[in-house]
Amino acid sequence: MPPFEVLLAIWIGAASVASYVQFFWDKLSAQKGWRRVSESALLGTALLGGALGGKIAQRVFRHKTRKEPFRTHLNRALVFNIVGVAVLLVPQSRECIIERAIAFF
């Protein structure tokens, strides 16, 4: 099994690509008059690790850059992702989180 750090990088990378594609699709849908991607779907993917891809797509496609509170929520998701990855990269905190998650379930 690959090391945890590799799996975490794969997760963040996949979630970021998914978020980027969602932003692209929503922008295209807005231009074509098609059914849009919901803001909750965009933010949900960002919160689950794709905030970096969402933020990059927001800038590249100039999509939802002025829409509040969406912009603030996306920025908070990015901070959450950064802090979450930092915490998970410290073995002691990762073990504590895993122990508490096991005890919870």
ZASE-263388 format. One record per atom (N, C-alpha, C, O): residue number from 0; residue in three letters; x, y, z. Coordinates in nm, 3 decimals, always signed. Layout:
% residues N
+-----+------+---------+---------+---------+
| seq | type |       X |       Y |       Z |
+-----+------+---------+---------+---------+
| NUM |  ALA |       X |       Y |       Z |
...
+-----+------+---------+---------+---------+
//
This chain:
% residues 105
+-----+------+---------+---------+---------+
| seq | type |       X |       Y |       Z |
+-----+------+---------+---------+---------+
|   0 |  MET |  +0.084 |  -0.118 |  +0.000 |
|   0 |  MET |  +0.000 |  +0.000 |  +0.000 |
|   0 |  MET |  +0.089 |  +0.125 |  +0.000 |
|   0 |  MET |  +0.188 |  +0.131 |  +0.073 |
|   1 |  PRO |  +0.053 |  +0.223 |  -0.083 |
|   1 |  PRO |  +0.135 |  +0.346 |  -0.087 |
|   1 |  PRO |  +0.130 |  +0.420 |  +0.045 |
|   1 |  PRO |  +0.035 |  +0.404 |  +0.122 |
|   2 |  PRO |  +0.231 |  +0.501 |  +0.072 |
|   2 |  PRO |  +0.231 |  +0.581 |  +0.195 |
|   2 |  PRO |  +0.110 |  +0.675 |  +0.198 |
|   2 |  PRO |  +0.056 |  +0.713 |  +0.094 |
|   3 |  PHE |  +0.070 |  +0.712 |  +0.318 |
|   3 |  PHE |  -0.046 |  +0.799 |  +0.338 |
|   3 |  PHE |  -0.032 |  +0.930 |  +0.260 |
|   3 |  PHE |  -0.129 |  +0.978 |  +0.202 |
|   4 |  GLU |  +0.088 |  +0.986 |  +0.260 |
|   4 |  GLU |  +0.110 |  +1.115 |  +0.192 |
|   4 |  GLU |  +0.079 |  +1.105 |  +0.042 |
|   4 |  GLU |  +0.026 |  +1.199 |  -0.017 |
|   5 |  VAL |  +0.114 |  +0.991 |  -0.018 |
|   5 |  VAL |  +0.086 |  +0.971 |  -0.161 |
|   5 |  VAL |  -0.065 |  +0.962 |  -0.184 |
|   5 |  VAL |  -0.118 |  +1.023 |  -0.277 |
|   6 |  LEU |  -0.133 |  +0.887 |  -0.098 |
|   6 |  LEU |  -0.278 |  +0.875 |  -0.111 |
|   6 |  LEU |  -0.347 |  +1.011 |  -0.092 |
|   6 |  LEU |  -0.443 |  +1.043 |  -0.162 |
|   7 |  LEU |  -0.298 |  +1.089 |  +0.002 |
|   7 |  LEU |  -0.354 |  +1.222 |  +0.025 |
|   7 |  LEU |  -0.332 |  +1.311 |  -0.097 |
|   7 |  LEU |  -0.422 |  +1.385 |  -0.136 |
|   8 |  ALA |  -0.215 |  +1.305 |  -0.155 |
|   8 |  ALA |  -0.186 |  +1.385 |  -0.275 |
|   8 |  ALA |  -0.276 |  +1.344 |  -0.392 |
|   8 |  ALA |  -0.324 |  +1.429 |  -0.467 |
|   9 |  ILE |  -0.298 |  +1.214 |  -0.407 |
|   9 |  ILE |  -0.388 |  +1.165 |  -0.513 |
|   9 |  ILE |  -0.530 |  +1.216 |  -0.489 |
|   9 |  ILE |  -0.597 |  +1.260 |  -0.582 |
|  10 |  TRP |  -0.576 |  +1.209 |  -0.363 |
|  10 |  TRP |  -0.710 |  +1.256 |  -0.329 |
|  10 |  TRP |  -0.726 |  +1.404 |  -0.361 |
|  10 |  TRP |  -0.822 |  +1.444 |  -0.427 |
|  11 |  ILE |  -0.632 |  +1.486 |  -0.315 |
|  11 |  ILE |  -0.639 |  +1.630 |  -0.337 |
|  11 |  ILE |  -0.632 |  +1.661 |  -0.487 |
|  11 |  ILE |  -0.705 |  +1.747 |  -0.536 |
|  12 |  GLY |  -0.545 |  +1.591 |  -0.558 |
|  12 |  GLY |  -0.534 |  +1.612 |  -0.702 |
|  12 |  GLY |  -0.662 |  +1.576 |  -0.776 |
|  12 |  GLY |  -0.707 |  +1.652 |  -0.862 |
|  13 |  ALA |  -0.720 |  +1.461 |  -0.742 |
|  13 |  ALA |  -0.844 |  +1.418 |  -0.808 |
|  13 |  ALA |  -0.959 |  +1.513 |  -0.776 |
|  13 |  ALA |  -1.038 |  +1.548 |  -0.864 |
|  14 |  ALA |  -0.969 |  +1.553 |  -0.650 |
|  14 |  ALA |  -1.076 |  +1.645 |  -0.610 |
|  14 |  ALA |  -1.059 |  +1.781 |  -0.678 |
|  14 |  ALA |  -1.157 |  +1.844 |  -0.716 |
|  15 |  SER |  -0.935 |  +1.826 |  -0.692 |
|  15 |  SER |  -0.909 |  +1.954 |  -0.758 |
|  15 |  SER |  -0.945 |  +1.949 |  -0.906 |
|  15 |  SER |  -1.001 |  +2.044 |  -0.960 |
|  16 |  VAL |  -0.912 |  +1.838 |  -0.972 |
|  16 |  VAL |  -0.950 |  +1.822 |  -1.113 |
|  16 |  VAL |  -1.101 |  +1.819 |  -1.126 |
|  16 |  VAL |  -1.157 |  +1.883 |  -1.216 |
|  17 |  ALA |  -1.168 |  +1.746 |  -1.037 |
|  17 |  ALA |  -1.315 |  +1.740 |  -1.041 |
|  17 |  ALA |  -1.376 |  +1.879 |  -1.021 |
|  17 |  ALA |  -1.471 |  +1.916 |  -1.090 |
|  18 |  SER |  -1.323 |  +1.954 |  -0.928 |
|  18 |  SER |  -1.373 |  +2.088 |  -0.901 |
|  18 |  SER |  -1.350 |  +2.179 |  -1.021 |
|  18 |  SER |  -1.438 |  +2.257 |  -1.059 |
|  19 |  TYR |  -1.232 |  +2.171 |  -1.082 |
|  19 |  TYR |  -1.200 |  +2.251 |  -1.200 |
|  19 |  TYR |  -1.299 |  +2.222 |  -1.312 |
|  19 |  TYR |  -1.350 |  +2.313 |  -1.377 |
|  20 |  VAL |  -1.325 |  +2.094 |  -1.335 |
|  20 |  VAL |  -1.417 |  +2.053 |  -1.441 |
|  20 |  VAL |  -1.559 |  +2.103 |  -1.410 |
|  20 |  VAL |  -1.630 |  +2.147 |  -1.501 |
|  21 |  GLN |  -1.600 |  +2.096 |  -1.284 |
|  21 |  GLN |  -1.732 |  +2.148 |  -1.247 |
|  21 |  GLN |  -1.743 |  +2.296 |  -1.275 |
|  21 |  GLN |  -1.845 |  +2.341 |  -1.328 |
|  22 |  PHE |  -1.641 |  +2.373 |  -1.241 |
|  22 |  PHE |  -1.644 |  +2.517 |  -1.269 |
|  22 |  PHE |  -1.649 |  +2.543 |  -1.419 |
|  22 |  PHE |  -1.722 |  +2.630 |  -1.465 |
|  23 |  PHE |  -1.570 |  +2.467 |  -1.495 |
|  23 |  PHE |  -1.571 |  +2.482 |  -1.641 |
|  23 |  PHE |  -1.712 |  +2.454 |  -1.695 |
|  23 |  PHE |  -1.764 |  +2.530 |  -1.776 |
|  24 |  TRP |  -1.772 |  +2.344 |  -1.648 |
|  24 |  TRP |  -1.904 |  +2.306 |  -1.697 |
|  24 |  TRP |  -2.009 |  +2.410 |  -1.659 |
|  24 |  TRP |  -2.097 |  +2.442 |  -1.739 |
|  25 |  ASP |  -2.000 |  +2.462 |  -1.539 |
|  25 |  ASP |  -2.096 |  +2.563 |  -1.495 |
|  25 |  ASP |  -2.082 |  +2.691 |  -1.577 |
|  25 |  ASP |  -2.182 |  +2.753 |  -1.612 |
|  26 |  LYS |  -1.960 |  +2.730 |  -1.608 |
|  26 |  LYS |  -1.938 |  +2.850 |  -1.690 |
|  26 |  LYS |  -1.993 |  +2.828 |  -1.831 |
|  26 |  LYS |  -2.061 |  +2.915 |  -1.886 |
|  27 |  LEU |  -1.964 |  +2.711 |  -1.888 |
|  27 |  LEU |  -2.016 |  +2.679 |  -2.021 |
|  27 |  LEU |  -2.169 |  +2.676 |  -2.020 |
|  27 |  LEU |  -2.233 |  +2.727 |  -2.112 |
|  28 |  SER |  -2.225 |  +2.615 |  -1.918 |
|  28 |  SER |  -2.371 |  +2.608 |  -1.905 |
|  28 |  SER |  -2.432 |  +2.747 |  -1.894 |
|  28 |  SER |  -2.538 |  +2.772 |  -1.952 |
|  29 |  ALA |  -2.367 |  +2.836 |  -1.821 |
|  29 |  ALA |  -2.417 |  +2.973 |  -1.808 |
|  29 |  ALA |  -2.417 |  +3.044 |  -1.944 |
|  29 |  ALA |  -2.510 |  +3.117 |  -1.976 |
|  30 |  GLN |  -2.312 |  +3.021 |  -2.021 |
|  30 |  GLN |  -2.302 |  +3.086 |  -2.152 |
|  30 |  GLN |  -2.403 |  +3.031 |  -2.252 |
|  30 |  GLN |  -2.456 |  +3.105 |  -2.335 |
|  31 |  LYS |  -2.430 |  +2.900 |  -2.243 |
|  31 |  LYS |  -2.518 |  +2.834 |  -2.340 |
|  31 |  LYS |  -2.665 |  +2.834 |  -2.297 |
|  31 |  LYS |  -2.753 |  +2.798 |  -2.376 |
|  32 |  GLY |  -2.692 |  +2.873 |  -2.173 |
|  32 |  GLY |  -2.829 |  +2.871 |  -2.125 |
|  32 |  GLY |  -2.875 |  +2.733 |  -2.082 |
|  32 |  GLY |  -2.995 |  +2.706 |  -2.074 |
|  33 |  TRP |  -2.780 |  +2.645 |  -2.054 |
|  33 |  TRP |  -2.812 |  +2.510 |  -2.009 |
|  33 |  TRP |  -2.836 |  +2.509 |  -1.858 |
|  33 |  TRP |  -2.817 |  +2.610 |  -1.790 |
|  34 |  ARG |  -2.878 |  +2.392 |  -1.808 |
|  34 |  ARG |  -2.896 |  +2.377 |  -1.664 |
|  34 |  ARG |  -2.761 |  +2.389 |  -1.594 |
|  34 |  ARG |  -2.663 |  +2.327 |  -1.636 |
|  35 |  ARG |  -2.758 |  +2.469 |  -1.488 |
|  35 |  ARG |  -2.633 |  +2.502 |  -1.417 |
|  35 |  ARG |  -2.599 |  +2.399 |  -1.311 |
|  35 |  ARG |  -2.684 |  +2.322 |  -1.266 |
|  36 |  VAL |  -2.473 |  +2.400 |  -1.271 |
|  36 |  VAL |  -2.426 |  +2.323 |  -1.156 |
|  36 |  VAL |  -2.460 |  +2.404 |  -1.032 |
|  36 |  VAL |  -2.434 |  +2.524 |  -1.028 |
|  37 |  SER |  -2.518 |  +2.340 |  -0.932 |
|  37 |  SER |  -2.557 |  +2.414 |  -0.812 |
|  37 |  SER |  -2.435 |  +2.464 |  -0.736 |
|  37 |  SER |  -2.328 |  +2.403 |  -0.740 |
|  38 |  GLU |  -2.453 |  +2.575 |  -0.668 |
|  38 |  GLU |  -2.344 |  +2.628 |  -0.586 |
|  38 |  GLU |  -2.306 |  +2.530 |  -0.475 |
|  38 |  GLU |  -2.189 |  +2.519 |  -0.439 |
|  39 |  SER |  -2.404 |  +2.458 |  -0.422 |
|  39 |  SER |  -2.373 |  +2.361 |  -0.317 |
|  39 |  SER |  -2.287 |  +2.248 |  -0.371 |
|  39 |  SER |  -2.202 |  +2.196 |  -0.298 |
|  40 |  ALA |  -2.307 |  +2.208 |  -0.496 |
|  40 |  ALA |  -2.222 |  +2.105 |  -0.555 |
|  40 |  ALA |  -2.080 |  +2.158 |  -0.576 |
|  40 |  ALA |  -1.983 |  +2.088 |  -0.549 |
|  41 |  LEU |  -2.068 |  +2.281 |  -0.625 |
|  41 |  LEU |  -1.936 |  +2.341 |  -0.644 |
|  41 |  LEU |  -1.861 |  +2.354 |  -0.512 |
|  41 |  LEU |  -1.744 |  +2.319 |  -0.503 |
|  42 |  LEU |  -1.930 |  +2.402 |  -0.410 |
|  42 |  LEU |  -1.866 |  +2.421 |  -0.280 |
|  42 |  LEU |  -1.841 |  +2.287 |  -0.210 |
|  42 |  LEU |  -1.742 |  +2.272 |  -0.138 |
|  43 |  GLY |  -1.930 |  +2.191 |  -0.230 |
|  43 |  GLY |  -1.910 |  +2.059 |  -0.170 |
|  43 |  GLY |  -1.785 |  +1.991 |  -0.220 |
|  43 |  GLY |  -1.707 |  +1.936 |  -0.142 |
|  44 |  THR |  -1.764 |  +1.995 |  -0.351 |
|  44 |  THR |  -1.643 |  +1.937 |  -0.409 |
|  44 |  THR |  -1.519 |  +2.012 |  -0.360 |
|  44 |  THR |  -1.416 |  +1.951 |  -0.332 |
|  45 |  ALA |  -1.530 |  +2.143 |  -0.350 |
|  45 |  ALA |  -1.418 |  +2.223 |  -0.300 |
|  45 |  ALA |  -1.386 |  +2.187 |  -0.155 |
|  45 |  ALA |  -1.270 |  +2.173 |  -0.118 |
|  46 |  LEU |  -1.489 |  +2.171 |  -0.076 |
|  46 |  LEU |  -1.469 |  +2.139 |  +0.066 |
|  46 |  LEU |  -1.408 |  +2.001 |  +0.086 |
|  46 |  LEU |  -1.334 |  +1.979 |  +0.182 |
|  47 |  LEU |  -1.437 |  +1.909 |  -0.004 |
|  47 |  LEU |  -1.385 |  +1.772 |  +0.007 |
|  47 |  LEU |  -1.244 |  +1.757 |  -0.051 |
|  47 |  LEU |  -1.198 |  +1.646 |  -0.076 |
|  48 |  GLY |  -1.176 |  +1.868 |  -0.073 |
|  48 |  GLY |  -1.038 |  +1.862 |  -0.117 |
|  48 |  GLY |  -1.010 |  +1.931 |  -0.248 |
|  48 |  GLY |  -0.894 |  +1.941 |  -0.289 |
|  49 |  GLY |  -1.113 |  +1.980 |  -0.315 |
|  49 |  GLY |  -1.093 |  +2.039 |  -0.447 |
|  49 |  GLY |  -1.090 |  +2.191 |  -0.450 |
|  49 |  GLY |  -1.110 |  +2.250 |  -0.556 |
|  50 |  ALA |  -1.067 |  +2.254 |  -0.337 |
|  50 |  ALA |  -1.071 |  +2.400 |  -0.333 |
|  50 |  ALA |  -0.964 |  +2.464 |  -0.421 |
|  50 |  ALA |  -0.988 |  +2.568 |  -0.483 |
|  51 |  LEU |  -0.847 |  +2.405 |  -0.427 |
|  51 |  LEU |  -0.741 |  +2.462 |  -0.511 |
|  51 |  LEU |  -0.782 |  +2.461 |  -0.658 |
|  51 |  LEU |  -0.765 |  +2.561 |  -0.727 |
|  52 |  GLY |  -0.835 |  +2.350 |  -0.705 |
|  52 |  GLY |  -0.883 |  +2.343 |  -0.843 |
|  52 |  GLY |  -0.997 |  +2.439 |  -0.869 |
|  52 |  GLY |  -1.005 |  +2.500 |  -0.976 |
|  53 |  GLY |  -1.086 |  +2.453 |  -0.771 |
|  53 |  GLY |  -1.196 |  +2.548 |  -0.784 |
|  53 |  GLY |  -1.149 |  +2.690 |  -0.790 |
|  53 |  GLY |  -1.199 |  +2.771 |  -0.869 |
|  54 |  LYS |  -1.052 |  +2.722 |  -0.706 |
|  54 |  LYS |  -0.999 |  +2.859 |  -0.703 |
|  54 |  LYS |  -0.926 |  +2.892 |  -0.834 |
|  54 |  LYS |  -0.940 |  +3.001 |  -0.888 |
|  55 |  ILE |  -0.849 |  +2.797 |  -0.884 |
|  55 |  ILE |  -0.779 |  +2.817 |  -1.012 |
|  55 |  ILE |  -0.882 |  +2.836 |  -1.124 |
|  55 |  ILE |  -0.869 |  +2.927 |  -1.206 |
|  56 |  ALA |  -0.983 |  +2.750 |  -1.127 |
|  56 |  ALA |  -1.087 |  +2.760 |  -1.231 |
|  56 |  ALA |  -1.162 |  +2.892 |  -1.220 |
|  56 |  ALA |  -1.197 |  +2.952 |  -1.322 |
|  57 |  GLN |  -1.188 |  +2.937 |  -1.098 |
|  57 |  GLN |  -1.257 |  +3.063 |  -1.078 |
|  57 |  GLN |  -1.180 |  +3.177 |  -1.145 |
|  57 |  GLN |  -1.239 |  +3.265 |  -1.208 |
|  58 |  ARG |  -1.049 |  +3.174 |  -1.132 |
|  58 |  ARG |  -0.965 |  +3.278 |  -1.192 |
|  58 |  ARG |  -0.954 |  +3.262 |  -1.343 |
|  58 |  ARG |  -0.966 |  +3.359 |  -1.418 |
|  59 |  VAL |  -0.929 |  +3.138 |  -1.388 |
|  59 |  VAL |  -0.910 |  +3.113 |  -1.532 |
|  59 |  VAL |  -1.035 |  +3.148 |  -1.612 |
|  59 |  VAL |  -1.027 |  +3.213 |  -1.716 |
|  60 |  PHE |  -1.151 |  +3.104 |  -1.562 |
|  60 |  PHE |  -1.276 |  +3.125 |  -1.635 |
|  60 |  PHE |  -1.348 |  +3.254 |  -1.596 |
|  60 |  PHE |  -1.452 |  +3.286 |  -1.652 |
|  61 |  ARG |  -1.292 |  +3.327 |  -1.498 |
|  61 |  ARG |  -1.356 |  +3.448 |  -1.446 |
|  61 |  ARG |  -1.501 |  +3.419 |  -1.412 |
|  61 |  ARG |  -1.594 |  +3.487 |  -1.456 |
|  62 |  HIS |  -1.517 |  +3.315 |  -1.331 |
|  62 |  HIS |  -1.650 |  +3.265 |  -1.299 |
|  62 |  HIS |  -1.677 |  +3.277 |  -1.149 |
|  62 |  HIS |  -1.601 |  +3.223 |  -1.068 |
|  63 |  LYS |  -1.782 |  +3.345 |  -1.115 |
|  63 |  LYS |  -1.825 |  +3.365 |  -0.976 |
|  63 |  LYS |  -1.720 |  +3.439 |  -0.894 |
|  63 |  LYS |  -1.704 |  +3.413 |  -0.775 |
|  64 |  THR |  -1.650 |  +3.531 |  -0.957 |
|  64 |  THR |  -1.545 |  +3.605 |  -0.886 |
|  64 |  THR |  -1.603 |  +3.719 |  -0.802 |
|  64 |  THR |  -1.540 |  +3.761 |  -0.705 |
|  65 |  ARG |  -1.722 |  +3.769 |  -0.837 |
|  65 |  ARG |  -1.782 |  +3.879 |  -0.761 |
|  65 |  ARG |  -1.904 |  +3.835 |  -0.682 |
|  65 |  ARG |  -1.963 |  +3.916 |  -0.609 |
|  66 |  LYS |  -1.943 |  +3.711 |  -0.694 |
|  66 |  LYS |  -2.065 |  +3.664 |  -0.630 |
|  66 |  LYS |  -2.039 |  +3.632 |  -0.482 |
|  66 |  LYS |  -1.962 |  +3.542 |  -0.449 |
|  67 |  GLU |  -2.104 |  +3.707 |  -0.396 |
|  67 |  GLU |  -2.096 |  +3.683 |  -0.252 |
|  67 |  GLU |  -2.226 |  +3.619 |  -0.207 |
|  67 |  GLU |  -2.331 |  +3.652 |  -0.263 |
|  68 |  PRO |  -2.227 |  +3.530 |  -0.112 |
|  68 |  PRO |  -2.116 |  +3.486 |  -0.028 |
|  68 |  PRO |  -2.036 |  +3.370 |  -0.087 |
|  68 |  PRO |  -1.950 |  +3.313 |  -0.020 |
|  69 |  PHE |  -2.064 |  +3.333 |  -0.213 |
|  69 |  PHE |  -1.995 |  +3.220 |  -0.274 |
|  69 |  PHE |  -1.843 |  +3.237 |  -0.268 |
|  69 |  PHE |  -1.771 |  +3.144 |  -0.231 |
|  70 |  ARG |  -1.795 |  +3.353 |  -0.305 |
|  70 |  ARG |  -1.651 |  +3.377 |  -0.307 |
|  70 |  ARG |  -1.589 |  +3.355 |  -0.169 |
|  70 |  ARG |  -1.483 |  +3.294 |  -0.157 |
|  71 |  THR |  -1.655 |  +3.405 |  -0.066 |
|  71 |  THR |  -1.606 |  +3.387 |  +0.071 |
|  71 |  THR |  -1.607 |  +3.240 |  +0.111 |
|  71 |  THR |  -1.513 |  +3.192 |  +0.174 |
|  72 |  HIS |  -1.712 |  +3.169 |  +0.075 |
|  72 |  HIS |  -1.720 |  +3.026 |  +0.108 |
|  72 |  HIS |  -1.610 |  +2.946 |  +0.039 |
|  72 |  HIS |  -1.553 |  +2.855 |  +0.098 |
|  73 |  LEU |  -1.581 |  +2.980 |  -0.087 |
|  73 |  LEU |  -1.474 |  +2.911 |  -0.158 |
|  73 |  LEU |  -1.338 |  +2.940 |  -0.094 |
|  73 |  LEU |  -1.255 |  +2.850 |  -0.081 |
|  74 |  ASN |  -1.317 |  +3.064 |  -0.053 |
|  74 |  ASN |  -1.192 |  +3.099 |  +0.015 |
|  74 |  ASN |  -1.180 |  +3.023 |  +0.148 |
|  74 |  ASN |  -1.071 |  +2.977 |  +0.184 |
|  75 |  ARG |  -1.290 |  +3.011 |  +0.220 |
|  75 |  ARG |  -1.288 |  +2.935 |  +0.346 |
|  75 |  ARG |  -1.261 |  +2.787 |  +0.321 |
|  75 |  ARG |  -1.190 |  +2.723 |  +0.399 |
|  76 |  ALA |  -1.317 |  +2.733 |  +0.214 |
|  76 |  ALA |  -1.291 |  +2.593 |  +0.180 |
|  76 |  ALA |  -1.142 |  +2.573 |  +0.150 |
|  76 |  ALA |  -1.084 |  +2.471 |  +0.187 |
|  77 |  LEU |  -1.081 |  +2.670 |  +0.082 |
|  77 |  LEU |  -0.938 |  +2.661 |  +0.053 |
|  77 |  LEU |  -0.856 |  +2.661 |  +0.181 |
|  77 |  LEU |  -0.763 |  +2.581 |  +0.196 |
|  78 |  VAL |  -0.889 |  +2.750 |  +0.273 |
|  78 |  VAL |  -0.818 |  +2.753 |  +0.403 |
|  78 |  VAL |  -0.840 |  +2.622 |  +0.477 |
|  78 |  VAL |  -0.746 |  +2.567 |  +0.533 |
|  79 |  PHE |  -0.963 |  +2.571 |  +0.477 |
|  79 |  PHE |  -0.994 |  +2.443 |  +0.541 |
|  79 |  PHE |  -0.911 |  +2.331 |  +0.482 |
|  79 |  PHE |  -0.857 |  +2.248 |  +0.555 |
|  80 |  ASN |  -0.899 |  +2.328 |  +0.349 |
|  80 |  ASN |  -0.817 |  +2.226 |  +0.281 |
|  80 |  ASN |  -0.672 |  +2.236 |  +0.322 |
|  80 |  ASN |  -0.608 |  +2.134 |  +0.351 |
|  81 |  ILE |  -0.618 |  +2.356 |  +0.324 |
|  81 |  ILE |  -0.477 |  +2.376 |  +0.358 |
|  81 |  ILE |  -0.451 |  +2.333 |  +0.502 |
|  81 |  ILE |  -0.354 |  +2.261 |  +0.529 |
|  82 |  VAL |  -0.536 |  +2.376 |  +0.594 |
|  82 |  VAL |  -0.518 |  +2.338 |  +0.735 |
|  82 |  VAL |  -0.538 |  +2.187 |  +0.751 |
|  82 |  VAL |  -0.462 |  +2.122 |  +0.824 |
|  83 |  GLY |  -0.637 |  +2.133 |  +0.685 |
|  83 |  GLY |  -0.662 |  +1.988 |  +0.694 |
|  83 |  GLY |  -0.545 |  +1.906 |  +0.645 |
|  83 |  GLY |  -0.507 |  +1.808 |  +0.710 |
|  84 |  VAL |  -0.488 |  +1.943 |  +0.533 |
|  84 |  VAL |  -0.371 |  +1.871 |  +0.481 |
|  84 |  VAL |  -0.253 |  +1.886 |  +0.576 |
|  84 |  VAL |  -0.182 |  +1.789 |  +0.602 |
|  85 |  ALA |  -0.232 |  +2.005 |  +0.627 |
|  85 |  ALA |  -0.122 |  +2.027 |  +0.721 |
|  85 |  ALA |  -0.137 |  +1.940 |  +0.845 |
|  85 |  ALA |  -0.041 |  +1.880 |  +0.891 |
|  86 |  VAL |  -0.258 |  +1.933 |  +0.898 |
|  86 |  VAL |  -0.283 |  +1.851 |  +1.016 |
|  86 |  VAL |  -0.263 |  +1.703 |  +0.984 |
|  86 |  VAL |  -0.203 |  +1.630 |  +1.063 |
|  87 |  LEU |  -0.311 |  +1.660 |  +0.870 |
|  87 |  LEU |  -0.299 |  +1.518 |  +0.833 |
|  87 |  LEU |  -0.155 |  +1.477 |  +0.802 |
|  87 |  LEU |  -0.123 |  +1.359 |  +0.809 |
|  88 |  LEU |  -0.071 |  +1.571 |  +0.767 |
|  88 |  LEU |  +0.069 |  +1.538 |  +0.738 |
|  88 |  LEU |  +0.153 |  +1.519 |  +0.864 |
|  88 |  LEU |  +0.265 |  +1.469 |  +0.857 |
|  89 |  VAL |  +0.100 |  +1.559 |  +0.978 |
|  89 |  VAL |  +0.169 |  +1.538 |  +1.106 |
|  89 |  VAL |  +0.121 |  +1.404 |  +1.162 |
|  89 |  VAL |  +0.004 |  +1.391 |  +1.196 |
|  90 |  PRO |  +0.210 |  +1.305 |  +1.171 |
|  90 |  PRO |  +0.168 |  +1.170 |  +1.210 |
|  90 |  PRO |  +0.091 |  +1.164 |  +1.343 |
|  90 |  PRO |  -0.006 |  +1.089 |  +1.353 |
|  91 |  GLN |  +0.132 |  +1.240 |  +1.443 |
|  91 |  GLN |  +0.065 |  +1.234 |  +1.573 |
|  91 |  GLN |  -0.080 |  +1.283 |  +1.563 |
|  91 |  GLN |  -0.171 |  +1.221 |  +1.618 |
|  92 |  SER |  -0.102 |  +1.392 |  +1.493 |
|  92 |  SER |  -0.238 |  +1.444 |  +1.481 |
|  92 |  SER |  -0.322 |  +1.350 |  +1.394 |
|  92 |  SER |  -0.441 |  +1.331 |  +1.421 |
|  93 |  ARG |  -0.262 |  +1.292 |  +1.291 |
|  93 |  ARG |  -0.334 |  +1.198 |  +1.206 |
|  93 |  ARG |  -0.380 |  +1.077 |  +1.286 |
|  93 |  ARG |  -0.494 |  +1.033 |  +1.272 |
|  94 |  GLU |  -0.292 |  +1.023 |  +1.371 |
|  94 |  GLU |  -0.329 |  +0.908 |  +1.454 |
|  94 |  GLU |  -0.441 |  +0.944 |  +1.551 |
|  94 |  GLU |  -0.532 |  +0.864 |  +1.573 |
|  95 |  CYS |  -0.436 |  +1.062 |  +1.607 |
|  95 |  CYS |  -0.540 |  +1.108 |  +1.699 |
|  95 |  CYS |  -0.675 |  +1.118 |  +1.628 |
|  95 |  CYS |  -0.777 |  +1.076 |  +1.682 |
|  96 |  ILE |  -0.675 |  +1.173 |  +1.507 |
|  96 |  ILE |  -0.798 |  +1.186 |  +1.430 |
|  96 |  ILE |  -0.854 |  +1.049 |  +1.396 |
|  96 |  ILE |  -0.975 |  +1.027 |  +1.407 |
|  97 |  ILE |  -0.768 |  +0.957 |  +1.355 |
|  97 |  ILE |  -0.813 |  +0.821 |  +1.320 |
|  97 |  ILE |  -0.871 |  +0.751 |  +1.443 |
|  97 |  ILE |  -0.975 |  +0.686 |  +1.433 |
|  98 |  GLU |  -0.805 |  +0.763 |  +1.557 |
|  98 |  GLU |  -0.855 |  +0.702 |  +1.680 |
|  98 |  GLU |  -0.992 |  +0.758 |  +1.716 |
|  98 |  GLU |  -1.082 |  +0.681 |  +1.753 |
|  99 |  ARG |  -1.010 |  +0.886 |  +1.707 |
|  99 |  ARG |  -1.138 |  +0.948 |  +1.742 |
|  99 |  ARG |  -1.247 |  +0.910 |  +1.641 |
|  99 |  ARG |  -1.363 |  +0.892 |  +1.678 |
| 100 |  ALA |  -1.210 |  +0.898 |  +1.516 |
| 100 |  ALA |  -1.308 |  +0.858 |  +1.414 |
| 100 |  ALA |  -1.353 |  +0.715 |  +1.438 |
| 100 |  ALA |  -1.471 |  +0.684 |  +1.425 |
| 101 |  ILE |  -1.260 |  +0.628 |  +1.474 |
| 101 |  ILE |  -1.295 |  +0.488 |  +1.502 |
| 101 |  ILE |  -1.386 |  +0.481 |  +1.625 |
| 101 |  ILE |  -1.484 |  +0.408 |  +1.626 |
| 102 |  ALA |  -1.353 |  +0.557 |  +1.727 |
| 102 |  ALA |  -1.433 |  +0.558 |  +1.849 |
| 102 |  ALA |  -1.574 |  +0.615 |  +1.821 |
| 102 |  ALA |  -1.672 |  +0.571 |  +1.881 |
| 103 |  PHE |  -1.581 |  +0.711 |  +1.731 |
| 103 |  PHE |  -1.710 |  +0.773 |  +1.698 |
| 103 |  PHE |  -1.803 |  +0.674 |  +1.628 |
| 103 |  PHE |  -1.923 |  +0.669 |  +1.657 |
| 104 |  PHE |  -1.748 |  +0.598 |  +1.537 |
| 104 |  PHE |  -1.829 |  +0.504 |  +1.461 |
| 104 |  PHE |  -1.835 |  +0.371 |  +1.532 |
| 104 |  PHE |  -1.899 |  +0.278 |  +1.483 |
+-----+------+---------+---------+---------+
//
